Amino acid sequence: MTMKFDAIIIGGGNAGFGASSILAAAGQKLAFIEQAEFGGTCPNRGCTPKKVLVAAAKSLDEINKASGHGISVSAPTIDWTQLIGRKDQMIDFIPGAMLGVAEKRGTVFTGSAKFVGPNEVEVNGQVLQARNIIIATGSKTRPLPISGAELMMTSDDVLANTELPKEMIFVGGGVIALEFSHVYARAGVKVTILEAMPQLLPRQDTDAVAALQKATEALGVSIMTDVKVMKITRDGELLSVHIEHQGKSLILTADAVVNGAGRVANIDDLDLNAGNVEHKGYSIQVDEFFRSTSNPAVWVAGDAVASTAQLSPIATIEGQVVARNILETPQHQTDYRVLPTAVYTIPALSSVGLTEQQAIDAKLNVEVINSDMSGWFSSKNVLAEHAWAKMIVDKDTDMIVGAHMLGHQGEELINLIAMAMRFNITRSELKGQLFAYPTFSSDLKNLM
């Protein structure tokens, strides 16, 4: 027997909850389908648990700087099993809590969903029908076409691994690889990053990435770019990564190899063809309102949208936009012009707006201000060896159009800059603002 709903939400993460909050408040009859834990990637297998490990790495970093403050301490050790246990304790309640919210908003189905018609999906043999179906299935680790790829760990595995490896190789030099490399290197692991492109974090500002790479290599992490990974093999207890680099064939060994090539939309098992949902690879074709271009009953939000950033706040906003477009004539869009981001290395790399190259390509009349802050009092006070920033200002409007910072509490300061950009506060106006002193925020005036 077919069960009928106003809307079916496939995925119980940020995008699904963003949509359900509005649809449920409007009195819509909802079906929630989730195949794993409610809450999605971020709280269960992403940002939240990762930050627990980053916090531990920051503590190790502070302890190692203690002598610079005249404090004598013995060499720190880390109980990795205890740390992973703390991480689990921090997040264990989340799936149950989010399930409770979902149950208040609609009927919950646990299992894998697949389309059986343009307005119908099936889960555990039960057919559900609705006027609107929202694909909010999140992301999964990007599969790599490498022989032996099945021997690699995913970021999910890394977060669950209670044993600390001696040597670790990351295949891919994206956010996942860099963030985890800063944690593991500080825990005493020998880390190598292999990147296929000429630059780590290819979409980030070139100078910003260079500053981060310098700080990462100073930590002892080995970084190789323009690398082609040929295959991965097991040799006893070790894994061998066969690569080509600078015209040479090399074999690197480690006891753990991690897929650090990023994530793609988790849509493989949906049988999109049965739902008349046009797609290519991991990309569902949608219009500017997140509606399927081939099936007006289907909407997409969050990490399942291949063309937008895979970030938790973006997923929530996209879910909310989809809900508003369902309740009204499709007209709502998401403004991505001002999107602050951070790579949680130590120090963190934070960005908002255009890179320098993007500003040049857009033919803007810009002033680019680079600042090495490592010698500033605020940096020396906290014994920060790596602190750098780039501000990109439109000379014609005096507006900040891009900012990139390494360290200097940039993961917090970037939000102030983003707010100035969004609300059209000029560089001159921001420089005229009074800030508490001495603070990292007060240094913003000196960056512009």
C-alpha positions in Angstrom: 0.0 0.0 0.0 1.4 3.4 -1.0 1.7 6.0 1.7 1.1 9.6 0.7 2.8 12.7 2.0 3.1 16.4 1.1 6.9 16.1 0.9 9.5 13.3 1.2 12.9 14.3 2.6 15.7 11.8 1.7 18.5 12.5 4.2 18.5 13.4 7.9 21.4 15.9 7.9 21.6 19.7 7.9 19.9 20.2 4.5 17.0 17.9 5.5 16.5 19.5 8.8 16.7 23.0 7.3 13.9 22.1 4.9 11.8 20.2 7.5 11.8 23.1 10.0 9.9 25.3 7.5 7.7 22.7 5.9 6.6 21.2 9.3 5.8 24.7 10.6 3.6 25.2 7.6 1.7 22.1 8.4 3.1 19.9 5.7 2.9 16.1 6.1 6.5 14.9 5.9 8.3 11.6 5.5 11.9 11.5 6.7 14.2 8.8 5.2 17.7 8.2 6.6 20.0 5.2 6.0 22.6 5.9 8.7 22.7 8.2 11.7 20.4 11.2 11.9 22.4 14.5 11.9 24.4 13.7 8.8 28.1 14.0 8.1 29.0 17.2 10.1 28.0 16.2 13.7 28.7 12.5 13.3 31.6 12.0 10.9 32.8 15.5 10.0 33.2 19.0 11.5 32.1 18.3 15.1 34.2 15.1 15.9 37.1 16.5 13.9 37.2 19.6 16.0 37.7 17.4 19.1 40.9 16.1 17.6 41.9 19.6 16.5 41.4 20.9 20.1 43.8 18.1 21.4 46.4 19.1 18.7 46.1 22.7 19.8 46.8 21.7 23.4 49.9 19.8 22.2 51.0 22.9 20.3 50.6 25.2 23.3 52.5 22.8 25.6 55.3 22.7 23.1 55.5 26.5 23.2 55.5 26.6 27.0 59.3 27.0 27.3 59.0 30.2 25.3 57.0 31.6 28.2 59.5 30.5 30.8 57.4 27.4 31.7 59.2 24.1 32.2 57.2 21.0 31.3 58.0 17.4 30.4 57.4 16.2 26.9 53.7 15.6 26.4 52.3 12.2 25.4 48.9 11.5 23.9 46.6 8.6 24.7 45.0 8.2 21.3 42.4 5.6 22.4 41.3 7.9 25.2 41.0 10.9 22.8 38.9 8.9 20.4 36.8 7.8 23.3 36.3 11.5 24.3 35.3 12.3 20.7 32.7 9.5 20.8 31.4 10.7 24.2 31.0 14.2 22.8 28.9 13.1 19.8 27.1 9.9 20.9 23.9 11.7 21.9 23.5 13.5 18.5 21.8 10.8 16.3 19.2 10.1 19.0 18.5 13.8 19.6 18.1 14.5 15.9 15.9 11.4 15.4 13.7 12.8 18.1 13.4 16.1 16.2 12.6 14.3 13.0 9.9 12.2 14.6 8.2 15.4 15.8 8.2 16.8 12.3 7.2 13.8 10.3 7.1 10.0 9.9 10.6 8.5 10.0 11.8 5.6 7.8 15.2 4.0 8.4 16.7 2.6 5.3 18.0 3.3 1.8 15.6 5.1 -0.5 15.3 4.7 -4.3 13.0 6.2 -6.9 10.3 4.0 -8.4 8.6 6.8 -10.2 8.7 10.6 -10.7 6.8 11.2 -7.4 7.5 7.9 -5.6 10.3 6.4 -3.7 10.7 3.0 -2.0 12.3 2.3 1.3 12.4 -1.2 2.8 9.7 -2.4 0.4 7.3 0.5 1.3 6.3 2.9 -1.4 6.0 6.5 -0.5 4.4 9.2 -2.7 4.6 13.0 -2.5 4.1 16.1 -4.5 7.6 17.1 -3.6 10.7 15.0 -3.0 13.9 16.6 -1.5 17.2 14.9 -2.1 19.4 15.8 0.9 21.6 12.7 1.0 24.8 14.5 1.8 28.2 13.3 0.6 30.6 10.4 0.6 34.3 9.9 0.1 35.3 10.5 -3.5 36.1 7.1 -5.1 39.5 7.0 -6.7 40.2 5.0 -9.9 43.4 3.5 -8.4 44.3 -0.2 -8.2 44.2 -1.1 -4.5 42.0 1.9 -3.6 40.1 -0.4 -1.3 43.1 -0.6 1.0 42.8 3.1 1.8 41.0 4.5 4.9 38.3 7.1 4.6 37.9 10.2 6.8 35.2 8.2 8.6 37.7 5.4 9.4 40.3 8.0 10.6 37.8 9.4 13.1 37.0 5.9 14.4 40.5 4.5 14.5 41.7 4.0 18.1 45.2 3.0 17.1 47.8 5.6 16.3 49.8 4.7 13.2 53.5 5.3 12.9 53.4 6.6 9.3 50.4 7.9 7.3 50.0 8.9 3.7 47.2 11.0 2.4 46.3 10.6 -1.3 44.9 14.1 -2.1 45.9 17.4 -0.7 42.5 18.9 0.2 40.9 20.1 3.4 40.6 16.6 4.9 44.3 15.8 4.3 45.6 19.1 5.7 43.4 19.2 8.8 44.2 15.6 9.8 47.9 15.9 9.0 48.2 18.8 11.5 46.6 16.6 14.2 48.5 13.4 13.4 51.9 15.1 13.0 51.6 16.7 16.4 50.7 13.3 17.8 54.0 12.0 16.6 53.0 10.4 13.3 55.2 10.8 10.2 52.8 12.2 7.6 53.1 12.5 3.8 50.6 14.3 1.5 50.4 13.4 -2.2 48.5 15.9 -4.4 47.8 15.4 -8.1 47.5 19.1 -8.9 50.4 21.6 -8.9 49.0 23.2 -5.7 47.4 22.0 -2.5 43.8 23.3 -2.0 43.6 24.2 -5.8 40.6 26.6 -5.4 42.3 28.7 -2.7 44.5 31.8 -3.1 47.9 30.8 -4.3 49.9 32.9 -1.7 47.6 31.7 1.1 48.2 28.1 0.3 51.9 28.7 0.0 51.9 30.2 3.5 50.0 27.2 4.9 52.3 24.8 3.1 55.3 26.4 4.7 53.7 26.1 8.1 52.7 22.5 7.4 56.2 21.5 6.2 57.7 23.2 9.3 55.7 20.8 11.3 57.5 17.9 9.6 54.8 16.9 7.1 56.2 15.9 3.7 54.3 17.4 0.8 54.5 16.3 -2.8 52.5 18.0 -5.6 52.1 17.0 -9.3 52.0 13.4 -8.2 50.3 10.5 -10.1 49.4 7.6 -7.8 49.6 4.4 -9.9 48.6 1.7 -7.4 48.5 0.7 -3.8 49.6 -2.7 -2.6 49.9 -4.5 0.7 53.4 -5.7 1.7 53.0 -7.6 5.1 51.8 -5.1 7.7 52.7 -2.1 5.5 51.0 -0.5 2.5 53.0 0.6 -0.5 52.0 3.6 -2.6 53.4 3.5 -6.1 53.7 6.9 -7.6 55.2 8.9 -10.5 56.7 12.3 -9.5 59.0 14.6 -11.5 59.6 11.9 -14.1 60.6 9.2 -11.5 58.8 6.1 -10.3 58.8 5.9 -6.5 57.4 3.6 -3.8 56.3 5.1 -0.5 55.4 2.9 2.5 53.2 3.5 5.5 51.0 1.6 7.9 48.0 3.7 6.9 46.9 5.3 3.7 44.0 7.7 3.6 41.8 8.9 0.8 42.1 12.7 1.1 40.6 13.5 -2.3 37.5 15.1 -0.9 33.8 14.1 -1.1 31.1 13.8 -3.8 27.3 13.7 -3.7 25.9 10.5 -2.2 23.4 9.7 -4.9 24.5 6.4 -6.3 21.8 4.2 -4.8 18.8 6.5 -5.6 18.0 5.1 -9.0 17.6 8.7 -10.4 16.6 7.4 -13.8 13.5 5.8 -12.4 12.6 9.2 -11.0 13.2 11.0 -14.3 16.0 13.0 -12.6 18.6 14.2 -15.0 22.1 13.7 -13.8 25.7 13.3 -14.9 28.1 11.4 -12.7 27.7 12.8 -9.2 25.9 15.9 -10.4 22.1 16.3 -10.5 21.0 19.0 -12.9 19.1 21.7 -11.0 18.0 25.3 -11.8 18.8 28.4 -9.8 16.0 27.4 -7.3 17.6 23.9 -6.6 14.8 22.2 -8.6 15.5 19.3 -10.9 15.6 20.5 -14.5 13.8 17.3 -15.7 11.4 16.5 -12.8 9.7 19.6 -11.2 8.7 17.4 -8.2 12.3 16.9 -7.2 14.6 19.3 -5.3 18.2 19.0 -4.2 19.9 20.7 -1.2 23.2 20.5 0.8 26.2 18.3 -0.2 24.1 16.6 -2.8 24.2 19.8 -4.8 27.4 19.3 -6.8 27.9 22.9 -7.8 28.0 24.5 -4.3 30.3 24.3 -1.3 30.0 21.3 0.9 29.6 23.2 4.1 27.2 22.7 7.0 25.8 26.2 7.1 25.3 26.2 3.3 23.4 22.9 3.6 21.0 24.3 6.2 20.4 27.5 4.1 19.8 25.5 0.9 17.3 23.3 2.7 15.5 26.3 3.9 15.5 27.9 0.4 14.1 24.7 -1.1 11.3 24.7 1.5 10.3 28.3 0.8 10.3 27.5 -2.9 8.0 24.6 -2.3 5.6 26.6 -0.3 5.6 29.6 -2.6 6.3 30.1 -6.3 10.0 29.3 -6.9 11.8 32.6 -6.4 14.2 32.2 -3.5 17.9 31.7 -4.2 21.1 31.5 -2.0 23.6 34.4 -1.9 27.1 32.8 -2.0 28.9 36.1 -2.6 30.1 36.4 0.9 31.0 32.9 2.2 33.6 32.8 5.0 35.5 29.5 5.3 38.3 28.0 7.4 40.6 25.1 7.1 41.2 24.0 10.6 44.9 23.4 10.5 47.1 24.9 13.3 47.4 27.7 12.4 44.1 27.8 10.5 43.7 29.2 7.0 40.6 31.4 6.6 39.2 33.0 3.5 36.3 35.0 2.2 35.5 36.5 -1.2 37.8 36.5 -4.2 41.3 35.2 -4.6 43.8 37.6 -6.1 43.6 35.7 -9.4 39.8 35.9 -9.5 40.0 39.6 -8.9 42.5 39.9 -11.8 40.3 37.8 -14.1 37.3 39.9 -13.2 39.3 43.0 -14.3 38.7 44.8 -11.0 40.9 47.8 -10.1 42.2 46.3 -6.8 44.8 47.0 -4.2 46.4 43.9 -2.8 47.9 44.2 0.7 50.1 41.3 1.9 51.1 41.2 5.5 53.6 38.9 7.2 52.4 39.2 10.8 54.9 36.8 12.4 56.9 39.8 13.7 54.0 41.7 15.1 53.6 42.0 18.9 50.3 40.2 18.9 51.9 37.2 17.2 55.1 37.2 19.2 53.1 37.5 22.4 51.6 34.0 21.7 54.8 32.7 20.1 53.1 32.3 16.7 55.8 31.5 14.1 53.4 31.6 11.1 50.9 34.5 10.7 50.1 36.0 7.3 47.3 37.8 5.6 46.2 39.2 2.2 43.5 41.8 1.8 42.1 42.6 -1.7 40.3 46.0 -1.9 38.4 47.5 -4.9 40.0 50.9 -5.3 37.0 52.3 -7.1 34.5 51.5 -4.3 36.9 51.1 -1.2 35.1 47.7 -0.6 36.9 44.6 0.5 36.4 42.0 -2.1 38.6 39.2 -0.7 40.6 38.3 2.4 42.8 35.4 3.3 44.5 34.8 6.6 46.8 32.2 8.1 46.7 32.2 11.9 46.1 35.3 14.0 42.7 34.0 15.0 41.7 34.3 11.4 38.9 31.7 11.8 37.2 34.3 14.0 38.3 37.5 12.3 37.2 36.3 8.9 33.6 36.6 10.1 34.1 40.3 10.9 35.4 40.8 7.4 32.6 38.9 5.9 30.1 41.0 7.8 31.7 44.2 6.5 31.5 42.8 2.9 27.9 41.7 3.2 26.7 45.0 4.7 28.8 47.2 2.4 31.1 48.6 5.1 34.1 50.2 3.3 37.7 49.7 4.2 37.8 53.3 5.5 34.8 52.7 7.7 36.2 49.5 9.1 39.6 51.2 9.8 37.7 53.9 11.7 35.9 51.4 14.0 37.0 51.3 17.6 38.2 47.8 18.7 39.3 46.6 22.2 43.1 46.8 22.4 45.3 44.8 22.4 43.3 42.2 20.5 43.7 40.3 17.2 40.6 42.2 16.0 42.3 45.5 16.5 45.0 44.4 14.1 42.5 44.4 11.3 43.2 48.1 10.8 46.8 47.3 10.1 45.9 44.8 7.4 44.2 47.2 5.2 
